[in-house]
Amino acid sequence: MTTPERVQSLIDQLREQAETDRPNEETPDVGIVMGSDSDLPTMAGGKGKRPGAYVALAEELGFEEQTDYTDAPGARFTFETFVVSAHRTPELMYAYAETAEDRGLDVIIAGAGGKSADLPNMTASIAYPLPVIGVPVQEKSVDSVIGMPQGAPITAVDAGKSFNAALSAVQILSRQYPELRERLADYHRDLQQDVGEVSRDLHELGTPGFKDKYWEE
């Protein structure tokens, strides 16, 4: 069967990018792929959803989304986002994973839902030894994502927690870039400060006063 034109154009684009020689600072550091755009609320987060990978990278850790491979944004650290279905567009999945390292990516976050959530596993197999962090979009996807045989590793987070996947991706990058280690440390200190503030308020305001301040009726 002939590959549809729009899919083939993406495949060709990825392969052309893999053949170019661009400095690391001008290529995406993290790739985010998902099996369907319906996974985007989990992978991005926001507007009533728990924070996702996009929020972690763009709002907490100072990354920018790179939407044009030949025109990097101003930020030193960037990420890209694609829909890549393991079942509907396997050729695209293969091309993305196969070219990822040559295109400058250092780590991939792959999310998929359903009982046959094969995108993270297959991406990890094809992109090896590039690290892949799997995100089961739903609880029923967990077994599928983590079910890799010995010798075919994947790191995975709990269902829906793409925010943690992004933190893990940046932890990997921080071994090479001390600046990212500092950003992670600052983020963790802010979390500790928040806990300290809430703990003091609960103690000093008492439970009724704390509920009035923090809880929405």
N, C-alpha and C positions, 0 to 999 in steps of 0.2 A: 504494500500500500504506500502511496506517495505521501511524504510528509507535508502537511499543510504549509502554505506559503509563509504565514506569520510565524509559525514555529520554526521553520527552516531559517528564516531571516535572523531569529534569535540565536540559533545554533551557529550560523555563519559568523554572526557578530562576536560571539564568545571565542570562537576559534581564531578569528582575526586578532582579537585583543591578546590572546595567548601568544601570538607570534610577534607582538610589538615589544620593544625594550623600553619600559617606563620606570623611572625611579620609584622606590618603595613609597616615598612620601606622597606620590601622586596616584597611587592605586588604593582601592578599598582594603582595609585591614581585616574586616569582618564581613562575611557573607551571611545574609539571612534568607533562607528559602522556606517555602511552605507549600503544602500540597494543593491548596485551594485558597482563593481570596476570602472564603468563609472562615479561614483560620486567622485572618488578620487581626480581629479583635483580641485574640489570645496572644499573638506574636507582637502586637504593637501596644495594646492596652489603652487606658484612658476612657473618659465618658461613661462612667458607671462600671467599667471593667477594672479588674486588678491591673496594676502597672505591668507592662510587658517589656520585651527586649528593646523596642524602640524608645520607650520612656527611660530605661536604664542607660542606654547609650547616649541618646540625644539630650535628655534633660538632666541626668545625674552626673554623667562622666565626660561631657564636653565633646562627644563625637558629632560629626555631621553626616547626613545621608548623601552619598555620591550617586547622582542620577545620570551623569555623563562620564563615561570612562576616560574620555580625552580632555575633560575640563574639571579637574579636581576642585572641590570647594576650599575655602581658606583654612579650615581646621587641619591640623596635622594628622589627626586620627579620624578615619571615616568608615562607613559601612554601606553596603548595597542591599537591595531587597528584590527578590524575584518570586513568582509563583512557578513551581516546577513539580508537576504531578508525576509520581512514579508509575502510575497505572495508565494515565491518559496520554502523557507525553514522555515516554521512557527515553526517547532519543535526546530530548532536551535535558532531562535529568542527567543522563550519561555525559553529555557535552559540558554541562555546568560543573559537575564533579571532576571530570577529567582535566579541565582547563583551569580549575580554581587556583592551584599553586602557581602556574605559569602566569596567571593574570595578577598575581601579587597578593592574593588572600593568605592570611596566616591562620585563620580558624573559621569554621562554618557553624552556624546555628541552623538546625533543620527541624521544622515542626510539621506534624501530620496528625490527622484525626482518624476516627473509625477503628474497626478491629484489625484492618489490614493497613496499618500505618507504616508502610515500607520505605518511605522517602528517607528518613534519617539513616536507616540501616544500609540501604543501597548507596546513598551518598558517602557514608563512611567507608564502605568497601571500595568504591571507585576512586575516591579522593585520597585514600591511604598513601603515605603516612600523615597527611594533613589532619589535624584533630577536628572531629565533628562532635558537637553537643546536640543531643536529641531532645526534642520537646514533645511529649505526648500531649496532644491538644485536649484529649478527654481521658477520663479514667480508663475507659475500655481500650485505649491505645497503648497503655503502659507496657503490657506484656509484649506487644509487637515491637515496640521501640527498643526495649532492653534485651530482646531475645537473640543476641548475636552469639555465634559459636566461638569457641576458643580460637585465638589467633586473628579474630576480626573485631577489634575493640571499638567501642563507642562509649562516650560519657553521656549520661542522661540525667535530667532533672525530673521532679515529680510532675504530675499532670497539670498542665496549664501554667507552669511557673517559668515562662520564658524570660522573665526579669532575672531570675537566678542564672539562667543559661547565659545571658549577656554578662553578668558579673563574672562567671566562670571563664568566658571568652577573654575578658579583659585581664583576669588573673594570668592566663596563659601569655598574653601579650606583655604583661608587666615584667616578666622575667627578662625581656629584651629592652623594655623602655621604662626606666626608673620614674619618668614623669607620670606614667599610668599607675605605678605603685602608689605614688603620692595621692593621686585622685581617688584611688580605692580606699586608702587610709583616711582621707578627709571624709569620704562618704560614710565610712564606718564610725568615725568620731561624731558625725551629725546624728547618726542613729542612736548612739549612746547618750548624746545630749538630749534627744527627744525622750528617751526612757527616763532620764533623770528628772526632766521637767514634769513629766506625767506623774512620776512617783511622788515628787514633792507636792504637787497639786492635790493628788488623792489624799495624801496624809494631812495636809494643812486645811483643805477645804472640806474634808469629810466626804463620805459617799454621796449624800444628796447634793452638796455643792459641786462636786466633781461631775455628777450627771448633768446638772444644769449647764455647766460650762462646755462639756465635750459631747454629750449625747444628744442626738436629735430625737425628739419625741415622735 
